[in-house]
Amino acid sequence: MNPDALRGWGIAASGAFIAGALAVSFNAPPQASARRAEAAPTPVALAVRFRGSGPIARAQALAASDPARARRVVEMQLEQQEEFAGLCFDRFARDGAMALRSCAPVPAGQRQREIARWLAQLRGMAAVEYAEESIHADPAGAAHGEEQ
């Protein structure tokens, strides 16, 4: 056999194996560190609308004209009222509701239980018109029409 032909076929076969290895590496599943980041603890987020004449409901109405002042009122009320211990203000929504979040991050395995606990507690309050799970960390504010 011709040594030049063998060398040519060897180069071609090596190139094919390298191309195949690159194709497999680009289609490989994400590394463990990326999967851990997805499962990292994050706060739970809730969309809540208040009714009545309480301070949070009044602040919610004030948000249309003076959102900074309304935010301060809501944050102060969340700190002062025991039933809201563990919830923090996130942002006001265009539809009149507000986004609240857990102050502490919640591990992925406990998220559904924590969401259910907060929803049950909030829905049991006379001053709450509605409460539902929200999508947190949405910088565009697409979930429930939130504004920054």
HUVENLIN-V840850 format. One record per backbone hydrogen bond with DSSP energy under -0.5 kcal/mol. CO is the residue of the C=O (numbers start at 1). NH is the residue of the N-H. E is the energy in kcal/mol with one decimal. If there is no record, write none. Layout:
# HUVENLIN-V840850
CO,NH,E
CO,NH,E
This chain:
# HUVENLIN-V840850
2,6,-2.0
3,7,-2.2
4,8,-2.2
5,9,-2.6
6,10,-2.3
7,11,-2.3
8,12,-2.3
9,13,-2.6
10,14,-2.4
11,15,-2.3
12,16,-2.1
13,17,-2.3
14,18,-2.3
15,19,-2.4
16,20,-2.3
17,21,-2.4
18,22,-2.3
19,23,-2.2
20,24,-2.3
21,25,-2.2
22,26,-2.0
23,27,-1.1
25,28,-0.8
31,34,-0.7
31,35,-1.6
32,36,-2.4
33,37,-1.7
34,38,-1.5
35,39,-1.5
37,40,-0.9
39,108,-0.8
42,106,-2.3
44,102,-2.1
45,134,-2.6
46,48,-0.5
46,100,-3.0
47,132,-2.2
48,98,-2.7
49,129,-2.7
49,130,-1.5
54,58,-2.6
55,59,-2.1
56,60,-2.4
57,61,-1.8
58,62,-2.1
59,63,-1.3
61,64,-0.9
62,65,-1.2
62,66,-3.0
66,70,-2.4
67,71,-2.4
68,72,-1.9
69,73,-2.2
70,74,-2.6
71,75,-2.8
72,76,-2.3
73,77,-2.5
74,78,-2.7
75,79,-1.6
76,80,-2.1
77,81,-2.7
80,82,-0.6
81,84,-1.7
82,85,-2.0
84,87,-2.7
86,103,-2.8
88,101,-2.8
91,99,-3.7
92,147,-2.4
93,96,-1.4
97,93,-2.9
98,48,-3.0
98,100,-0.6
99,90,-2.5
99,91,-1.4
100,46,-3.4
101,88,-3.5
106,42,-1.7
107,110,-1.9
107,111,-0.7
108,111,-0.8
110,114,-2.4
111,115,-2.9
112,116,-2.4
113,117,-2.1
114,118,-2.3
115,119,-2.7
116,120,-2.4
117,121,-2.2
118,122,-3.0
119,123,-2.7
120,124,-1.1
122,125,-1.6
125,128,-1.3
127,51,-2.9
127,129,-0.6
130,49,-2.5
132,47,-3.2
134,136,-0.7
137,139,-0.7
138,141,-2.1
142,145,-0.9
143,146,-1.5
144,95,-0.6
145,94,-2.5
